[in-house]
Amino acid sequence: MAEFPAIALMSELGFRPTEIIFLGMLWHNQRIHKQILNKLIEKVRDIELTMKHFS
């Protein structure tokens, strides 16, 4: 557990293993969605710049 101090802390605070796993899954899912959203924003910016260039 040394490489994941947050997990040890949550255990000490009384979180059950299933709750820790669930919170970890939510955090990971949020991280993936943020990466996808950032890529989408970059694509939209590229399209806007291309449209301005041709206007």
HTML snippet that shows the backbone in 3Dmol.js (N, CA, C, O; Angstrom):
<script src="https://3Dmol.org/build/3Dmol-min.js"></script>
<div id="view" style="width:600px;height:400px;position:relative"></div>
<script>
const pdb = `
ATOM      1  N   MET A   1       0.811  -1.206   0.000  1.00  0.00           N
ATOM      2  CA  MET A   1       0.000   0.000   0.000  1.00  0.00           C
ATOM      3  C   MET A   1       0.852   1.268   0.000  1.00  0.00           C
ATOM      4  O   MET A   1       0.317   2.368  -0.135  1.00  0.00           O
ATOM      5  N   ALA A   2       2.147   1.132   0.147  1.00  0.00           N
ATOM      6  CA  ALA A   2       3.009   2.307   0.251  1.00  0.00           C
ATOM      7  C   ALA A   2       2.941   3.167  -1.003  1.00  0.00           C
ATOM      8  O   ALA A   2       3.051   4.391  -0.921  1.00  0.00           O
ATOM      9  N   GLU A   3       2.760   2.541  -2.166  1.00  0.00           N
ATOM     10  CA  GLU A   3       2.718   3.340  -3.389  1.00  0.00           C
ATOM     11  C   GLU A   3       1.378   4.048  -3.585  1.00  0.00           C
ATOM     12  O   GLU A   3       1.263   4.916  -4.451  1.00  0.00           O
ATOM     13  N   PHE A   4       0.367   3.692  -2.798  1.00  0.00           N
ATOM     14  CA  PHE A   4      -0.938   4.328  -2.870  1.00  0.00           C
ATOM     15  C   PHE A   4      -1.365   4.807  -1.481  1.00  0.00           C
ATOM     16  O   PHE A   4      -2.218   4.178  -0.854  1.00  0.00           O
ATOM     17  N   PRO A   5      -0.793   5.901  -0.993  1.00  0.00           N
ATOM     18  CA  PRO A   5      -1.125   6.348   0.367  1.00  0.00           C
ATOM     19  C   PRO A   5      -2.591   6.732   0.537  1.00  0.00           C
ATOM     20  O   PRO A   5      -3.123   6.654   1.644  1.00  0.00           O
ATOM     21  N   ALA A   6      -3.246   7.144  -0.539  1.00  0.00           N
ATOM     22  CA  ALA A   6      -4.659   7.525  -0.427  1.00  0.00           C
ATOM     23  C   ALA A   6      -5.514   6.319  -0.051  1.00  0.00           C
ATOM     24  O   ALA A   6      -6.487   6.451   0.691  1.00  0.00           O
ATOM     25  N   ILE A   7      -5.153   5.148  -0.561  1.00  0.00           N
ATOM     26  CA  ILE A   7      -5.922   3.941  -0.240  1.00  0.00           C
ATOM     27  C   ILE A   7      -5.774   3.601   1.235  1.00  0.00           C
ATOM     28  O   ILE A   7      -6.753   3.265   1.902  1.00  0.00           O
ATOM     29  N   ALA A   8      -4.543   3.689   1.745  1.00  0.00           N
ATOM     30  CA  ALA A   8      -4.318   3.419   3.167  1.00  0.00           C
ATOM     31  C   ALA A   8      -5.089   4.413   4.030  1.00  0.00           C
ATOM     32  O   ALA A   8      -5.666   4.040   5.052  1.00  0.00           O
ATOM     33  N   LEU A   9      -5.098   5.672   3.619  1.00  0.00           N
ATOM     34  CA  LEU A   9      -5.819   6.704   4.368  1.00  0.00           C
ATOM     35  C   LEU A   9      -7.318   6.419   4.376  1.00  0.00           C
ATOM     36  O   LEU A   9      -7.968   6.530   5.415  1.00  0.00           O
ATOM     37  N   MET A  10      -7.869   6.053   3.215  1.00  0.00           N
ATOM     38  CA  MET A  10      -9.300   5.750   3.156  1.00  0.00           C
ATOM     39  C   MET A  10      -9.635   4.544   4.026  1.00  0.00           C
ATOM     40  O   MET A  10     -10.693   4.510   4.655  1.00  0.00           O
ATOM     41  N   SER A  11      -8.751   3.561   4.068  1.00  0.00           N
ATOM     42  CA  SER A  11      -8.973   2.395   4.937  1.00  0.00           C
ATOM     43  C   SER A  11      -8.995   2.807   6.400  1.00  0.00           C
ATOM     44  O   SER A  11      -9.838   2.351   7.172  1.00  0.00           O
ATOM     45  N   GLU A  12      -8.056   3.675   6.774  1.00  0.00           N
ATOM     46  CA  GLU A  12      -8.012   4.151   8.155  1.00  0.00           C
ATOM     47  C   GLU A  12      -9.250   4.965   8.511  1.00  0.00           C
ATOM     48  O   GLU A  12      -9.673   4.982   9.666  1.00  0.00           O
ATOM     49  N   LEU A  13      -9.831   5.640   7.520  1.00  0.00           N
ATOM     50  CA  LEU A  13     -11.031   6.442   7.761  1.00  0.00           C
ATOM     51  C   LEU A  13     -12.297   5.584   7.821  1.00  0.00           C
ATOM     52  O   LEU A  13     -13.380   6.089   8.117  1.00  0.00           O
ATOM     53  N   GLY A  14     -12.157   4.297   7.540  1.00  0.00           N
ATOM     54  CA  GLY A  14     -13.296   3.401   7.679  1.00  0.00           C
ATOM     55  C   GLY A  14     -13.990   3.019   6.388  1.00  0.00           C
ATOM     56  O   GLY A  14     -15.040   2.379   6.425  1.00  0.00           O
ATOM     57  N   PHE A  15     -13.430   3.394   5.249  1.00  0.00           N
ATOM     58  CA  PHE A  15     -14.027   2.978   3.983  1.00  0.00           C
ATOM     59  C   PHE A  15     -13.848   1.478   3.814  1.00  0.00           C
ATOM     60  O   PHE A  15     -12.795   0.929   4.137  1.00  0.00           O
ATOM     61  N   ARG A  16     -14.873   0.826   3.311  1.00  0.00           N
ATOM     62  CA  ARG A  16     -14.788  -0.605   3.033  1.00  0.00           C
ATOM     63  C   ARG A  16     -14.064  -0.803   1.705  1.00  0.00           C
ATOM     64  O   ARG A  16     -14.044   0.102   0.870  1.00  0.00           O
ATOM     65  N   PRO A  17     -13.466  -1.986   1.499  1.00  0.00           N
ATOM     66  CA  PRO A  17     -12.739  -2.239   0.246  1.00  0.00           C
ATOM     67  C   PRO A  17     -13.583  -1.995  -1.001  1.00  0.00           C
ATOM     68  O   PRO A  17     -13.079  -1.465  -1.992  1.00  0.00           O
ATOM     69  N   THR A  18     -14.860  -2.375  -0.966  1.00  0.00           N
ATOM     70  CA  THR A  18     -15.701  -2.153  -2.149  1.00  0.00           C
ATOM     71  C   THR A  18     -15.913  -0.662  -2.408  1.00  0.00           C
ATOM     72  O   THR A  18     -15.984  -0.239  -3.561  1.00  0.00           O
ATOM     73  N   GLU A  19     -16.014   0.124  -1.358  1.00  0.00           N
ATOM     74  CA  GLU A  19     -16.166   1.575  -1.520  1.00  0.00           C
ATOM     75  C   GLU A  19     -14.894   2.190  -2.096  1.00  0.00           C
ATOM     76  O   GLU A  19     -14.957   3.089  -2.935  1.00  0.00           O
ATOM     77  N   ILE A  20     -13.745   1.703  -1.644  1.00  0.00           N
ATOM     78  CA  ILE A  20     -12.473   2.212  -2.162  1.00  0.00           C
ATOM     79  C   ILE A  20     -12.344   1.879  -3.643  1.00  0.00           C
ATOM     80  O   ILE A  20     -11.928   2.722  -4.438  1.00  0.00           O
ATOM     81  N   ILE A  21     -12.703   0.650  -4.014  1.00  0.00           N
ATOM     82  CA  ILE A  21     -12.643   0.248  -5.426  1.00  0.00           C
ATOM     83  C   ILE A  21     -13.600   1.094  -6.253  1.00  0.00           C
ATOM     84  O   ILE A  21     -13.236   1.556  -7.335  1.00  0.00           O
ATOM     85  N   PHE A  22     -14.813   1.302  -5.765  1.00  0.00           N
ATOM     86  CA  PHE A  22     -15.804   2.098  -6.485  1.00  0.00           C
ATOM     87  C   PHE A  22     -15.321   3.535  -6.683  1.00  0.00           C
ATOM     88  O   PHE A  22     -15.442   4.082  -7.779  1.00  0.00           O
ATOM     89  N   LEU A  23     -14.776   4.146  -5.636  1.00  0.00           N
ATOM     90  CA  LEU A  23     -14.260   5.511  -5.756  1.00  0.00           C
ATOM     91  C   LEU A  23     -13.094   5.574  -6.738  1.00  0.00           C
ATOM     92  O   LEU A  23     -12.967   6.533  -7.500  1.00  0.00           O
ATOM     93  N   GLY A  24     -12.250   4.554  -6.718  1.00  0.00           N
ATOM     94  CA  GLY A  24     -11.141   4.494  -7.675  1.00  0.00           C
ATOM     95  C   GLY A  24     -11.635   4.402  -9.102  1.00  0.00           C
ATOM     96  O   GLY A  24     -11.085   5.042  -9.999  1.00  0.00           O
ATOM     97  N   MET A  25     -12.683   3.599  -9.317  1.00  0.00           N
ATOM     98  CA  MET A  25     -13.252   3.476 -10.660  1.00  0.00           C
ATOM     99  C   MET A  25     -13.859   4.795 -11.118  1.00  0.00           C
ATOM    100  O   MET A  25     -13.695   5.178 -12.277  1.00  0.00           O
ATOM    101  N   LEU A  26     -14.556   5.496 -10.231  1.00  0.00           N
ATOM    102  CA  LEU A  26     -15.132   6.794 -10.586  1.00  0.00           C
ATOM    103  C   LEU A  26     -14.045   7.798 -10.936  1.00  0.00           C
ATOM    104  O   LEU A  26     -14.176   8.546 -11.905  1.00  0.00           O
ATOM    105  N   TRP A  27     -12.972   7.817 -10.150  1.00  0.00           N
ATOM    106  CA  TRP A  27     -11.868   8.748 -10.402  1.00  0.00           C
ATOM    107  C   TRP A  27     -11.229   8.457 -11.746  1.00  0.00           C
ATOM    108  O   TRP A  27     -10.953   9.374 -12.519  1.00  0.00           O
ATOM    109  N   HIS A  28     -10.991   7.169 -12.031  1.00  0.00           N
ATOM    110  CA  HIS A  28     -10.376   6.788 -13.300  1.00  0.00           C
ATOM    111  C   HIS A  28     -11.292   7.149 -14.471  1.00  0.00           C
ATOM    112  O   HIS A  28     -10.822   7.646 -15.495  1.00  0.00           O
ATOM    113  N   ASN A  29     -12.585   6.905 -14.326  1.00  0.00           N
ATOM    114  CA  ASN A  29     -13.557   7.213 -15.366  1.00  0.00           C
ATOM    115  C   ASN A  29     -13.587   8.717 -15.638  1.00  0.00           C
ATOM    116  O   ASN A  29     -13.650   9.140 -16.793  1.00  0.00           O
ATOM    117  N   GLN A  30     -13.542   9.515 -14.587  1.00  0.00           N
ATOM    118  CA  GLN A  30     -13.549  10.976 -14.735  1.00  0.00           C
ATOM    119  C   GLN A  30     -12.297  11.432 -15.465  1.00  0.00           C
ATOM    120  O   GLN A  30     -12.354  12.334 -16.301  1.00  0.00           O
ATOM    121  N   ARG A  31     -11.168  10.811 -15.152  1.00  0.00           N
ATOM    122  CA  ARG A  31      -9.903  11.177 -15.790  1.00  0.00           C
ATOM    123  C   ARG A  31      -9.952  10.890 -17.286  1.00  0.00           C
ATOM    124  O   ARG A  31      -9.503  11.702 -18.095  1.00  0.00           O
ATOM    125  N   ILE A  32     -10.499   9.732 -17.652  1.00  0.00           N
ATOM    126  CA  ILE A  32     -10.605   9.367 -19.065  1.00  0.00           C
ATOM    127  C   ILE A  32     -11.529  10.337 -19.796  1.00  0.00           C
ATOM    128  O   ILE A  32     -11.210  10.774 -20.901  1.00  0.00           O
ATOM    129  N   HIS A  33     -12.674  10.679 -19.194  1.00  0.00           N
ATOM    130  CA  HIS A  33     -13.602  11.611 -19.831  1.00  0.00           C
ATOM    131  C   HIS A  33     -12.961  12.981 -20.011  1.00  0.00           C
ATOM    132  O   HIS A  33     -13.196  13.642 -21.023  1.00  0.00           O
ATOM    133  N   LYS A  34     -12.160  13.414 -19.049  1.00  0.00           N
ATOM    134  CA  LYS A  34     -11.488  14.708 -19.170  1.00  0.00           C
ATOM    135  C   LYS A  34     -10.497  14.684 -20.327  1.00  0.00           C
ATOM    136  O   LYS A  34     -10.381  15.669 -21.056  1.00  0.00           O
ATOM    137  N   GLN A  35      -9.780  13.576 -20.508  1.00  0.00           N
ATOM    138  CA  GLN A  35      -8.838  13.460 -21.618  1.00  0.00           C
ATOM    139  C   GLN A  35      -9.574  13.502 -22.951  1.00  0.00           C
ATOM    140  O   GLN A  35      -9.133  14.172 -23.884  1.00  0.00           O
ATOM    141  N   ILE A  36     -10.685  12.796 -23.041  1.00  0.00           N
ATOM    142  CA  ILE A  36     -11.476  12.783 -24.274  1.00  0.00           C
ATOM    143  C   ILE A  36     -12.013  14.178 -24.566  1.00  0.00           C
ATOM    144  O   ILE A  36     -11.975  14.630 -25.711  1.00  0.00           O
ATOM    145  N   LEU A  37     -12.515  14.865 -23.541  1.00  0.00           N
ATOM    146  CA  LEU A  37     -13.043  16.213 -23.718  1.00  0.00           C
ATOM    147  C   LEU A  37     -11.944  17.167 -24.177  1.00  0.00           C
ATOM    148  O   LEU A  37     -12.184  18.002 -25.049  1.00  0.00           O
ATOM    149  N   ASN A  38     -10.754  17.060 -23.612  1.00  0.00           N
ATOM    150  CA  ASN A  38      -9.646  17.919 -24.026  1.00  0.00           C
ATOM    151  C   ASN A  38      -9.274  17.678 -25.483  1.00  0.00           C
ATOM    152  O   ASN A  38      -8.983  18.630 -26.206  1.00  0.00           O
ATOM    153  N   LYS A  39      -9.277  16.423 -25.926  1.00  0.00           N
ATOM    154  CA  LYS A  39      -8.984  16.116 -27.329  1.00  0.00           C
ATOM    155  C   LYS A  39     -10.057  16.705 -28.238  1.00  0.00           C
ATOM    156  O   LYS A  39      -9.747  17.236 -29.304  1.00  0.00           O
ATOM    157  N   LEU A  40     -11.315  16.611 -27.820  1.00  0.00           N
ATOM    158  CA  LEU A  40     -12.413  17.170 -28.601  1.00  0.00           C
ATOM    159  C   LEU A  40     -12.279  18.687 -28.713  1.00  0.00           C
ATOM    160  O   LEU A  40     -12.501  19.251 -29.784  1.00  0.00           O
ATOM    161  N   ILE A  41     -11.921  19.342 -27.627  1.00  0.00           N
ATOM    162  CA  ILE A  41     -11.734  20.796 -27.636  1.00  0.00           C
ATOM    163  C   ILE A  41     -10.613  21.179 -28.591  1.00  0.00           C
ATOM    164  O   ILE A  41     -10.737  22.161 -29.323  1.00  0.00           O
ATOM    165  N   GLU A  42      -9.515  20.416 -28.594  1.00  0.00           N
ATOM    166  CA  GLU A  42      -8.411  20.689 -29.519  1.00  0.00           C
ATOM    167  C   GLU A  42      -8.871  20.573 -30.968  1.00  0.00           C
ATOM    168  O   GLU A  42      -8.523  21.412 -31.800  1.00  0.00           O
ATOM    169  N   LYS A  43      -9.650  19.538 -31.272  1.00  0.00           N
ATOM    170  CA  LYS A  43     -10.141  19.345 -32.641  1.00  0.00           C
ATOM    171  C   LYS A  43     -11.032  20.507 -33.070  1.00  0.00           C
ATOM    172  O   LYS A  43     -10.924  20.994 -34.195  1.00  0.00           O
ATOM    173  N   VAL A  44     -11.913  20.951 -32.174  1.00  0.00           N
ATOM    174  CA  VAL A  44     -12.801  22.070 -32.494  1.00  0.00           C
ATOM    175  C   VAL A  44     -11.984  23.331 -32.740  1.00  0.00           C
ATOM    176  O   VAL A  44     -12.275  24.081 -33.672  1.00  0.00           O
ATOM    177  N   ARG A  45     -10.968  23.575 -31.921  1.00  0.00           N
ATOM    178  CA  ARG A  45     -10.104  24.749 -32.133  1.00  0.00           C
ATOM    179  C   ARG A  45      -9.410  24.679 -33.488  1.00  0.00           C
ATOM    180  O   ARG A  45      -9.318  25.679 -34.200  1.00  0.00           O
ATOM    181  N   ASP A  46      -8.919  23.484 -33.841  1.00  0.00           N
ATOM    182  CA  ASP A  46      -8.268  23.321 -35.142  1.00  0.00           C
ATOM    183  C   ASP A  46      -9.237  23.620 -36.279  1.00  0.00           C
ATOM    184  O   ASP A  46      -8.875  24.281 -37.253  1.00  0.00           O
ATOM    185  N   ILE A  47     -10.463  23.136 -36.154  1.00  0.00           N
ATOM    186  CA  ILE A  47     -11.470  23.382 -37.192  1.00  0.00           C
ATOM    187  C   ILE A  47     -11.784  24.870 -37.273  1.00  0.00           C
ATOM    188  O   ILE A  47     -11.905  25.418 -38.370  1.00  0.00           O
ATOM    189  N   GLU A  48     -11.920  25.539 -36.112  1.00  0.00           N
ATOM    190  CA  GLU A  48     -12.201  26.976 -36.111  1.00  0.00           C
ATOM    191  C   GLU A  48     -11.072  27.752 -36.772  1.00  0.00           C
ATOM    192  O   GLU A  48     -11.326  28.671 -37.551  1.00  0.00           O
ATOM    193  N   LEU A  49      -9.834  27.395 -36.472  1.00  0.00           N
ATOM    194  CA  LEU A  49      -8.698  28.083 -37.088  1.00  0.00           C
ATOM    195  C   LEU A  49      -8.668  27.853 -38.593  1.00  0.00           C
ATOM    196  O   LEU A  49      -8.363  28.770 -39.355  1.00  0.00           O
ATOM    197  N   THR A  50      -8.981  26.643 -39.023  1.00  0.00           N
ATOM    198  CA  THR A  50      -9.016  26.333 -40.448  1.00  0.00           C
ATOM    199  C   THR A  50     -10.112  27.135 -41.140  1.00  0.00           C
ATOM    200  O   THR A  50      -9.900  27.658 -42.234  1.00  0.00           O
ATOM    201  N   MET A  51     -11.284  27.236 -40.510  1.00  0.00           N
ATOM    202  CA  MET A  51     -12.386  27.991 -41.099  1.00  0.00           C
ATOM    203  C   MET A  51     -12.048  29.474 -41.176  1.00  0.00           C
ATOM    204  O   MET A  51     -12.381  30.127 -42.165  1.00  0.00           O
ATOM    205  N   LYS A  52     -11.394  30.019 -40.151  1.00  0.00           N
ATOM    206  CA  LYS A  52     -11.004  31.429 -40.178  1.00  0.00           C
ATOM    207  C   LYS A  52      -9.968  31.680 -41.261  1.00  0.00           C
ATOM    208  O   LYS A  52      -9.965  32.733 -41.898  1.00  0.00           O
ATOM    209  N   HIS A  53      -9.092  30.707 -41.465  1.00  0.00           N
ATOM    210  CA  HIS A  53      -8.047  30.848 -42.475  1.00  0.00           C
ATOM    211  C   HIS A  53      -8.645  30.918 -43.881  1.00  0.00           C
ATOM    212  O   HIS A  53      -8.157  31.666 -44.728  1.00  0.00           O
ATOM    213  N   PHE A  54      -9.691  30.146 -44.127  1.00  0.00           N
ATOM    214  CA  PHE A  54     -10.308  30.118 -45.449  1.00  0.00           C
ATOM    215  C   PHE A  54     -11.368  31.195 -45.640  1.00  0.00           C
ATOM    216  O   PHE A  54     -11.852  31.383 -46.756  1.00  0.00           O
ATOM    217  N   SER A  55     -11.738  31.903 -44.584  1.00  0.00           N
ATOM    218  CA  SER A  55     -12.772  32.940 -44.706  1.00  0.00           C
ATOM    219  C   SER A  55     -12.205  34.220 -45.252  1.00  0.00           C
ATOM    220  O   SER A  55     -12.934  35.197 -45.420  1.00  0.00           O
TER     221      SER A  55
END
`;
const viewer = $3Dmol.createViewer("view");
viewer.addModel(pdb, "pdb");
viewer.setStyle({}, {cartoon: {color: "spectrum"}});
viewer.zoomTo();
viewer.render();
</script>
